[in-house]
Amino acid sequence: MTLIELIESGAQQLTDAKVSFGHGTTNAKDEAAWLVLWCLGLPLDSALDGEESIANQPVAPVDTARVATLLGARVSTRKPAAYLTNEAWLQGVAFYVDERVIVPRSLIAELLVDATIDYWLKESTHTVLDLCTGNGSLAILAAMTYPDVVLTASDLSADALAVARINVDKHGLQERVTLLESDGLGSSKLQARGPFDLILCNPPYVNAQSMAALPAEYLAEPALALDGNTAGGSDGMDFIRALLQDAPKNMTPGAVLVLEVGNECQHFEAAFPKLEVIWLETSAGDDQVLLITREALLK
């Protein structure tokens, strides 16, 4: 069997099994290619078409069997592929992941890399907070993007911070990224690190109805990082309400908050109808990530 035949067979297997995507890929062919290339130890950017293509490279039976086992695990467990490989990619950077964290996919990452938010930053921007850091990917990308800033990466979950530690060490950023356990902005240790010139936050924001309808792949992730209703609400805005109340006193004059709300734009606008925000264009549209100035929060 050739490499491309193995990928196409895997894609059909995933399609027939009706697995769900969204943790690094959006369709069966891309997911199959990811799993096959990873299992065979081939670069994920290997050429599968064109003159330099390796698509017709034969795959040894023993390797075909290993791929079959991995694809079988993807179907039977319904775990995101990243949990099976312990690797996820965000903006071309590799991160370690396991079931202690959600698979990194924040749209804020692309806004860091493509300089979208730079317009609202200042030459004096120096202290950055990545709130709800999970595996630390946004803090790490921010450190790579802005070499002169110092970062605090916080999370309520000690398990998530253990994974973030792996990634901070992996990318050699121990001197610039400090990891702290904090429930939102409530930790005195976190407050002592501020006030902050920039806050990045991809919080739990999924509303109750959507939580109840999540496919198995999303249910495999920590609910703590997804469920925005832990304070008794149903619109997914529980964490965000507390955040917007506490943020101004933890921000410097002129500071901004970049906040991801995913598909909850309507719930966000219903919860904060008078708040002046700036919606930022992303690959998923202009209603997924917003920017709020400290001054707007004080009004």
CORVENRA-V307537 format. One record per pair of residues at least 12 apart in sequence whose C-alpha atoms are under 6 Angstrom apart, sorted by the first residue. I is the first residue (numbers start at 1). J is the second residue. If there is no record, write none. Layout:
i = {I:I}
j = {J:J}
This chain:
i = {1:1:2:2:2:2:3:3:3:4:7:7:10:11:11:11:14:36:78:78:79:80:83:86:100:100:101:101:102:125:126:127:127:127:127:128:128:128:128:128:129:129:129:129:130:130:130:131:131:132:132:132:133:133:133:134:135:135:135:136:150:151:152:152:152:153:154:154:154:154:155:155:156:156:156:195:195:195:196:196:197:197:198:198:198:199:200:201:202:204:204:204:204:205:205:205:205:206:206:206:206:207:207:207:207:208:248:255:256:256:256:257:257:258:258:259:259:260:260:261:261:262:265:276:277:277:278:278}
j = {58:59:56:57:58:59:55:56:57:55:32:33:32:28:29:32:28:67:216:217:217:217:98:98:159:160:134:160:221:197:149:149:150:196:197:151:196:197:198:199:151:152:153:199:153:200:201:154:201:154:155:203:153:154:155:160:160:163:164:164:176:177:177:178:179:179:179:180:181:182:181:182:181:182:183:250:251:252:251:252:252:255:255:256:257:257:258:259:260:225:226:227:228:227:228:236:237:226:227:228:236:228:234:235:236:234:294:294:292:293:294:291:292:290:291:289:290:288:289:288:289:288:287:296:291:292:290:291}
